[in-house]
Amino acid sequence: MSYLSDLSQTNEYLSFRSSIPLRKIDVDSDDTKTWKIFDSGPKSVSCPLICLPPVSGTADIFYKQIMGLTTRGIRVIGVEPPPYWNLKEWCDGFKRLIDYLELDKIHIFGASLGGFLAQKFTEITKNCPRVASLILCNTFTDTTVFEYHDSVALFWLLPSLVLKRMLMGNFTCEKVDKRIAESIDFMVERLETLTQSELASRLTLNCTPSYVQPQILGDIPITIMDVWDDGALSSRVREDLYKSYPHAKLAHLKSGGNFPYLSRSDEVNLHLLIHLRQFDGTDLSASYLNLHKISPQNQTEEGTVSYFNQKDKFVKIL
């Protein structure tokens, strides 16, 4: 690797890597398919928050969520999948992973491709539900919006350098604030660690024509999280997501770029806490502290956030 990003040299990231081990788990008969996870928080929690990355991401891009939320007793698992070349294979592998971890149900925080895969997994497992709720960040419901879907059959042939350039073309070159710039640098650094097969398989999943059937997910609590500044997704894609889940709660950030979980981690973590709070005192709580009923006087609001029901107000993305 030619350089180290600023974030990867911070005390917070170094503390994360030194205190939480990277686990490698084989759940397929194919020994080349190894899931990588960072699992932090009380293992007695059987309904944790699982974080799924975008195409260019690795399991450690959610280190700010892992470090921030585990102090609240929440079990958080950052996940990095091995190469899978179609949705059914990916969903079957993910199901085997959560079975291996002995998890009853899970909450999923999915970013971009991770959010799409979270929706498809929820859809595919509808007859035996494994997903308690979804938090969808800068994601989509239909892969045909991406320009590469006509050449998806060629991804497995393309060299790693070409695939990386395709992805880096989506990273903004405009002047941004320091935290967004640092998040981009960190994601570029993480992108450099991915192999050709990892990149090609993720791009194949991202661009193979497919769509979510949102009516199947109608009874799942959903929070849609995105930013108001320019990002990789168009306003039409975002509005399609809102329309697919008209009863979802919206958690908007005024800015944050494509990777707000890095650039605006405090706000993202607060929205995650608010989303998970609805499960306090139930078997679906992601926090060890809240598996038992908490008295109302202890349930105080934290900070000021833009958080409302879409049924009451529709936000136009500018």
C-alpha positions as CSV (number, residue, x, y, z in Angstrom):
1,M,0.0,0.0,0.0
2,S,1.5,3.4,-1.0
3,Y,0.1,5.4,1.9
4,L,-1.8,5.3,5.1
5,S,-4.9,7.4,5.6
6,D,-5.2,9.8,8.6
7,L,-8.0,7.8,10.1
8,S,-6.1,4.6,10.1
9,Q,-3.4,6.3,12.3
10,T,-5.7,7.7,14.9
11,N,-5.7,6.5,18.4
12,E,-9.3,5.4,18.1
13,Y,-8.7,3.1,15.1
14,L,-5.4,1.8,16.6
15,S,-7.3,1.1,19.8
16,F,-10.0,-0.7,17.9
17,R,-7.6,-2.9,16.0
18,S,-5.6,-3.8,19.2
19,S,-8.6,-4.5,21.4
20,I,-11.0,-6.3,19.0
21,P,-9.7,-9.3,17.1
22,L,-10.5,-10.0,13.4
23,R,-12.2,-13.3,13.2
24,K,-12.2,-15.4,10.1
25,I,-15.0,-17.9,9.7
26,D,-15.6,-20.6,7.1
27,V,-19.2,-21.6,6.8
28,D,-19.1,-23.0,3.2
29,S,-17.7,-26.3,1.9
30,D,-15.5,-24.1,-0.3
31,D,-12.5,-23.2,1.9
32,T,-11.8,-20.1,-0.2
33,K,-15.0,-18.5,1.2
34,T,-14.0,-16.9,4.5
35,W,-16.1,-14.4,6.3
36,K,-14.2,-11.7,8.2
37,I,-15.9,-10.2,11.2
38,F,-15.3,-7.9,14.2
39,D,-17.6,-9.0,16.9
40,S,-17.7,-6.6,19.9
41,G,-20.1,-6.4,22.9
42,P,-21.8,-8.8,25.2
43,K,-22.0,-12.3,23.6
44,S,-25.2,-13.0,25.7
45,V,-27.0,-10.6,23.2
46,S,-28.6,-12.9,20.6
47,C,-30.0,-10.1,18.4
48,P,-27.1,-7.9,17.7
49,L,-26.6,-5.1,15.2
50,I,-24.7,-6.4,12.1
51,C,-23.1,-3.8,9.7
52,L,-22.8,-4.7,6.0
53,P,-20.4,-2.6,3.9
54,P,-20.6,-1.1,0.4
55,V,-18.7,-2.5,-2.6
56,S,-15.5,-0.8,-1.6
57,G,-15.7,-1.4,2.1
58,T,-14.2,-3.9,4.6
59,A,-15.5,-4.9,8.1
60,D,-13.4,-2.3,9.9
61,I,-15.0,0.7,8.1
62,F,-17.6,0.5,10.9
63,Y,-15.1,0.8,13.7
64,K,-16.6,4.1,14.9
65,Q,-20.0,2.3,15.3
66,I,-18.4,-0.6,17.1
67,M,-16.4,1.5,19.5
68,G,-19.2,4.0,20.1
69,L,-22.1,1.6,20.5
70,T,-20.5,-1.1,22.6
71,T,-20.1,1.4,25.4
72,R,-23.9,1.4,25.6
73,G,-23.9,-2.4,26.0
74,I,-24.8,-3.0,22.4
75,R,-23.4,-5.9,20.5
76,V,-22.1,-4.8,17.1
77,I,-20.7,-7.0,14.4
78,G,-18.8,-5.6,11.4
79,V,-19.0,-8.1,8.5
80,E,-16.9,-8.5,5.4
81,P,-18.2,-11.2,3.0
82,P,-16.2,-13.5,0.8
83,P,-16.7,-13.6,-2.9
84,Y,-20.3,-14.7,-3.9
85,W,-21.4,-14.3,-7.5
86,N,-25.2,-14.3,-7.1
87,L,-27.8,-13.2,-4.5
88,K,-28.9,-16.7,-3.5
89,E,-25.3,-17.8,-2.8
90,W,-24.7,-14.6,-0.8
91,C,-27.9,-15.0,1.2
92,D,-27.3,-18.7,1.9
93,G,-23.8,-17.9,3.1
94,F,-25.0,-15.1,5.3
95,K,-27.6,-17.3,6.9
96,R,-25.0,-19.9,7.6
97,L,-22.8,-17.2,9.2
98,I,-25.6,-16.1,11.6
99,D,-26.4,-19.7,12.4
100,Y,-22.7,-20.3,13.2
101,L,-22.8,-17.3,15.5
102,E,-25.9,-18.8,17.1
103,L,-27.9,-15.6,16.6
104,D,-31.7,-15.9,16.7
105,K,-32.5,-12.6,14.9
106,I,-30.5,-9.6,13.9
107,H,-30.7,-5.9,13.2
108,I,-28.9,-4.9,10.0
109,F,-27.2,-1.6,9.3
110,G,-26.5,-1.8,5.6
111,A,-24.6,0.8,3.5
112,S,-25.1,1.0,-0.3
113,L,-24.7,-2.5,-1.6
114,G,-24.8,-3.7,2.0
115,G,-28.3,-2.1,2.3
116,F,-29.5,-3.8,-0.8
117,L,-28.3,-7.2,0.3
118,A,-29.9,-6.6,3.7
119,Q,-33.3,-6.1,2.0
120,K,-32.8,-9.1,-0.2
121,F,-31.9,-11.3,2.7
122,T,-34.9,-10.1,4.6
123,E,-37.1,-10.9,1.5
124,I,-35.6,-14.3,0.9
125,T,-36.0,-15.4,4.6
126,K,-39.6,-14.2,4.9
127,N,-40.9,-17.6,5.6
128,C,-38.5,-18.1,8.5
129,P,-37.7,-14.5,9.5
130,R,-34.2,-13.8,10.7
131,V,-34.2,-10.0,10.5
132,A,-35.7,-7.9,13.3
133,S,-35.2,-4.5,11.7
134,L,-33.2,-2.6,9.0
135,I,-31.3,0.6,8.9
136,L,-30.6,1.5,5.3
137,C,-27.9,4.0,4.6
138,N,-27.4,5.6,1.1
139,T,-28.9,2.5,-0.5
140,F,-31.3,1.4,-3.3
141,T,-34.0,-1.1,-4.2
142,D,-33.2,-1.7,-7.9
143,T,-29.7,-2.4,-9.3
144,T,-30.6,-1.4,-12.9
145,V,-29.9,2.2,-11.9
146,F,-26.2,1.5,-12.3
147,E,-24.4,2.1,-15.6
148,Y,-22.4,-1.1,-15.6
149,H,-25.3,-3.6,-15.7
150,D,-24.8,-4.2,-19.5
151,S,-21.2,-5.5,-18.9
152,V,-21.7,-7.3,-15.6
153,A,-20.7,-10.7,-17.2
154,L,-17.2,-9.3,-17.8
155,F,-16.3,-8.2,-14.3
156,W,-14.7,-11.6,-13.4
157,L,-12.3,-11.1,-16.3
158,L,-11.2,-7.5,-15.5
159,P,-7.9,-6.9,-13.6
160,S,-8.1,-5.5,-10.1
161,L,-6.7,-2.1,-11.1
162,V,-9.5,-1.6,-13.6
163,L,-12.1,-2.5,-11.1
164,K,-10.7,-0.2,-8.5
165,R,-10.6,2.7,-10.9
166,M,-14.3,2.1,-11.7
167,L,-15.1,2.4,-8.1
168,M,-12.9,5.4,-7.3
169,G,-14.6,7.3,-10.1
170,N,-17.6,7.5,-7.8
171,F,-15.6,9.1,-5.0
172,T,-16.1,12.9,-5.2
173,C,-13.2,15.1,-6.4
174,E,-14.9,18.3,-5.3
175,K,-13.7,20.3,-2.3
176,V,-15.2,18.8,0.9
177,D,-14.7,19.4,4.6
178,K,-11.9,17.7,6.4
179,R,-13.9,14.8,7.9
180,I,-15.5,13.9,4.6
181,A,-12.0,14.0,2.9
182,E,-10.6,11.8,5.6
183,S,-13.5,9.3,5.1
184,I,-12.8,9.1,1.4
185,D,-9.0,8.6,2.0
186,F,-9.8,5.8,4.5
187,M,-12.2,4.1,2.0
188,V,-9.6,4.3,-0.8
189,E,-7.1,2.7,1.6
190,R,-9.6,-0.1,2.4
191,L,-10.4,-0.5,-1.3
192,E,-6.7,-1.2,-2.0
193,T,-6.8,-4.2,0.3
194,L,-9.6,-6.0,-1.6
195,T,-8.7,-8.8,-4.0
196,Q,-9.8,-9.0,-7.6
197,S,-12.3,-11.7,-6.9
198,E,-13.8,-9.8,-3.9
199,L,-14.2,-6.6,-6.1
200,A,-15.5,-8.5,-9.1
201,S,-18.1,-10.5,-7.2
202,R,-19.3,-7.4,-5.3
203,L,-19.7,-5.4,-8.5
204,T,-21.5,-8.4,-10.0
205,L,-24.0,-8.4,-7.1
206,N,-24.3,-4.6,-7.4
207,C,-25.0,-4.5,-11.1
208,T,-26.8,-7.7,-12.0
209,P,-30.4,-6.7,-12.7
210,S,-32.4,-7.3,-9.6
211,Y,-34.9,-5.5,-7.4
212,V,-36.4,-5.7,-4.0
213,Q,-40.1,-6.5,-3.4
214,P,-40.8,-4.0,-0.6
215,Q,-44.3,-5.3,0.1
216,I,-42.6,-8.4,1.6
217,L,-40.7,-6.2,4.1
218,G,-43.8,-4.2,5.1
219,D,-43.9,-5.4,8.7
220,I,-40.2,-4.9,9.4
221,P,-39.2,-1.7,11.3
222,I,-37.1,0.3,8.9
223,T,-35.1,3.5,9.2
224,I,-33.8,5.1,6.1
225,M,-30.6,7.1,6.7
226,D,-29.0,9.4,4.1
227,V,-27.4,12.8,3.7
228,W,-28.6,16.0,2.1
229,D,-25.3,16.8,0.3
230,D,-24.2,15.3,-3.1
231,G,-23.5,11.6,-3.1
232,A,-23.2,8.7,-5.5
233,L,-26.9,8.1,-5.6
234,S,-29.3,10.4,-7.5
235,S,-32.3,12.0,-5.9
236,R,-34.6,9.7,-8.0
237,V,-33.0,6.6,-6.5
238,R,-33.5,8.0,-3.0
239,E,-37.1,9.0,-3.6
240,D,-37.8,5.5,-5.0
241,L,-36.5,4.1,-1.7
242,Y,-38.7,6.4,0.3
243,K,-41.8,5.4,-1.8
244,S,-41.0,1.7,-1.4
245,Y,-41.2,2.1,2.4
246,P,-43.8,4.8,3.1
247,H,-44.0,4.0,6.8
248,A,-40.2,4.0,7.3
249,K,-38.7,6.5,9.7
250,L,-36.2,8.9,8.1
251,A,-32.9,9.9,9.7
252,H,-31.3,12.7,7.7
253,L,-27.9,14.2,8.0
254,K,-27.3,17.6,6.6
255,S,-23.9,16.5,5.3
256,G,-21.6,13.5,5.4
257,G,-20.8,12.4,1.8
258,N,-21.0,8.8,0.7
259,F,-19.6,7.4,4.0
260,P,-21.4,9.2,6.9
261,Y,-20.6,6.4,9.3
262,L,-17.0,7.6,9.1
263,S,-17.4,11.3,8.5
264,R,-20.4,11.9,10.8
265,S,-20.2,9.0,13.2
266,D,-21.6,10.8,16.2
267,E,-24.8,11.6,14.3
268,V,-25.0,8.1,12.7
269,N,-24.5,6.4,16.1
270,L,-27.3,8.6,17.6
271,H,-29.7,7.6,14.9
272,L,-28.8,3.9,15.4
273,L,-29.4,4.2,19.1
274,I,-32.8,5.8,18.5
275,H,-33.7,3.1,16.0
276,L,-32.7,0.3,18.4
277,R,-34.4,1.9,21.4
278,Q,-37.8,0.7,20.2
279,F,-36.7,-2.8,21.1
280,D,-35.7,-2.0,24.7
281,G,-37.1,-4.5,27.2
282,T,-37.8,-7.2,24.6
283,D,-36.0,-10.3,23.4
284,L,-35.0,-8.3,20.3
285,S,-32.9,-5.8,22.2
286,A,-29.4,-5.4,20.8
287,S,-28.1,-4.1,24.2
288,Y,-27.4,-6.2,27.2
289,L,-28.4,-3.2,29.4
290,N,-31.9,-3.1,27.8
291,L,-32.8,-6.8,27.7
292,H,-34.8,-6.1,30.8
293,K,-37.4,-3.4,31.1
294,I,-36.0,0.1,31.8
295,S,-38.0,2.6,33.8
296,P,-39.4,5.5,31.8
297,Q,-37.5,8.1,33.8
298,N,-34.3,6.6,32.5
299,Q,-35.3,6.8,28.9
300,T,-34.2,10.4,28.1
301,E,-33.7,11.9,24.7
302,E,-30.2,12.5,23.6
303,G,-29.4,15.6,21.5
304,T,-31.3,17.1,18.7
305,V,-31.8,15.1,15.6
306,S,-33.8,15.3,12.4
307,Y,-35.9,12.2,12.9
308,F,-39.5,11.9,11.8
309,N,-42.0,9.6,10.2
310,Q,-42.2,9.9,6.4
311,K,-46.0,9.7,6.6
312,D,-45.9,13.1,8.3
313,K,-43.4,14.9,6.1
314,F,-41.7,14.1,2.8
315,V,-38.3,15.5,2.2
316,K,-37.2,16.6,-1.2
317,I,-33.5,15.9,-1.9
318,L,-31.8,18.9,-3.4
